[in-house]
Amino acid sequence: MNPIPVTLVTEPGTLVPLDGDTALIRLKANSGHGHADGDTCVACAARTDVRALLYNLLEEHRREMRPAFSRVVVDASAVADKDQVVAALTGKLPAQALRDHTVARMFYLVG
């Protein structure tokens, strides 16, 4: 399988054309469920862990739970620390698990 390009959207309201070969991931901001925005929260961190979400896309396709895709658009416009998303996609964060190495081999950031 060839590496899959990932387009990162960081500005609210930016439109990126989507087609049947494109998977979309929307990273959500802190939900404010009992903590201030920006506070460390395991639930919020799980929703913005782009490497885990990309790995999940691969697994869902492998298990025939989603159709094949040839590119991914990650909408990070609601995330306060966009640099963390870029660091995760460019290998600047240390790998925490096998999934991180898989994502590093299978996806690359474009633009």
C-alpha positions as CSV (number, residue, x, y, z in Angstrom):
1,M,0.0,0.0,0.0
2,N,1.3,3.4,-0.9
3,P,1.6,6.2,1.7
4,I,-1.6,8.2,2.1
5,P,-1.5,12.0,1.9
6,V,-3.0,13.9,4.8
7,T,-4.2,17.5,4.3
8,L,-4.5,19.5,7.5
9,V,-7.1,22.3,7.9
10,T,-6.3,24.7,10.6
11,E,-8.4,27.8,9.8
12,P,-12.2,27.8,10.6
13,G,-14.4,28.0,7.6
14,T,-11.7,26.6,5.2
15,L,-13.3,24.4,2.6
16,V,-11.4,21.4,1.1
17,P,-13.0,19.4,-1.6
18,L,-14.0,15.9,-0.5
19,D,-14.7,12.9,-2.7
20,G,-15.5,9.2,-2.3
21,D,-11.8,8.4,-1.9
22,T,-11.3,10.9,0.9
23,A,-11.6,10.1,4.6
24,L,-12.4,13.1,6.9
25,I,-11.3,13.4,10.6
26,R,-12.6,16.3,12.7
27,L,-10.6,17.0,15.8
28,K,-12.9,18.6,18.4
29,A,-12.0,21.3,20.9
30,N,-12.3,20.7,24.7
31,S,-15.9,20.1,25.4
32,G,-15.9,21.9,28.8
33,H,-17.2,18.8,30.6
34,G,-16.1,19.9,34.0
35,H,-12.7,21.5,33.2
36,A,-11.4,24.7,31.7
37,D,-10.3,24.7,28.1
38,G,-6.7,23.8,27.8
39,D,-6.6,21.7,31.0
40,T,-5.2,18.2,30.7
41,C,-8.1,15.7,30.2
42,V,-7.8,12.1,29.1
43,A,-11.1,12.1,27.3
44,C,-10.3,15.3,25.4
45,A,-6.8,14.0,24.5
46,A,-8.2,10.8,23.1
47,R,-10.5,12.8,20.8
48,T,-7.6,14.9,19.4
49,D,-4.9,12.1,19.1
50,V,-4.5,12.3,15.4
51,R,-2.2,9.3,15.2
52,A,-4.7,7.1,17.0
53,L,-7.5,8.3,14.8
54,L,-5.5,7.6,11.6
55,Y,-4.7,4.2,12.8
56,N,-8.3,3.6,13.5
57,L,-9.1,4.5,9.9
58,L,-6.6,1.8,8.7
59,E,-8.1,-0.8,11.0
60,E,-11.7,0.0,10.0
61,H,-10.7,-0.5,6.4
62,R,-8.8,-3.7,7.1
63,R,-11.9,-5.1,8.9
64,E,-14.1,-4.0,6.1
65,M,-16.0,-1.5,8.3
66,R,-15.2,1.4,5.9
67,P,-14.5,1.8,2.2
68,A,-11.0,2.2,0.9
69,F,-9.6,5.8,0.9
70,S,-6.6,7.3,-0.9
71,R,-6.3,10.5,1.1
72,V,-7.3,12.0,4.4
73,V,-8.4,15.5,5.4
74,V,-7.9,16.3,9.1
75,D,-10.0,19.3,10.3
76,A,-8.1,20.7,13.3
77,S,-9.7,24.2,13.1
78,A,-11.3,23.8,16.5
79,V,-8.1,22.6,18.3
80,A,-6.3,25.2,20.4
81,D,-2.8,23.7,20.0
82,K,-2.5,23.0,16.2
83,D,1.3,22.7,16.6
84,Q,0.8,19.4,18.5
85,V,-1.3,18.1,15.6
86,V,1.5,19.0,13.1
87,A,4.1,17.5,15.4
88,A,2.2,14.2,15.5
89,L,1.9,14.1,11.8
90,T,5.5,14.9,11.0
91,G,7.1,12.6,13.5
92,K,8.2,15.3,16.0
93,L,6.4,13.6,18.9
94,P,7.9,10.4,20.3
95,A,6.2,7.2,19.2
96,Q,4.1,5.8,22.1
97,A,2.9,2.6,20.5
98,L,3.1,0.3,17.5
99,R,0.2,2.3,16.0
100,D,2.4,5.5,15.9
101,H,5.0,3.7,13.8
102,T,2.3,2.3,11.5
103,V,0.9,5.8,11.0
104,A,4.4,7.2,10.3
105,R,4.8,4.6,7.6
106,M,1.3,4.9,6.1
107,F,0.6,8.6,6.1
108,Y,2.4,11.8,5.3
109,L,1.4,15.5,5.7
110,V,1.0,17.5,2.5
111,G,1.5,21.2,2.2
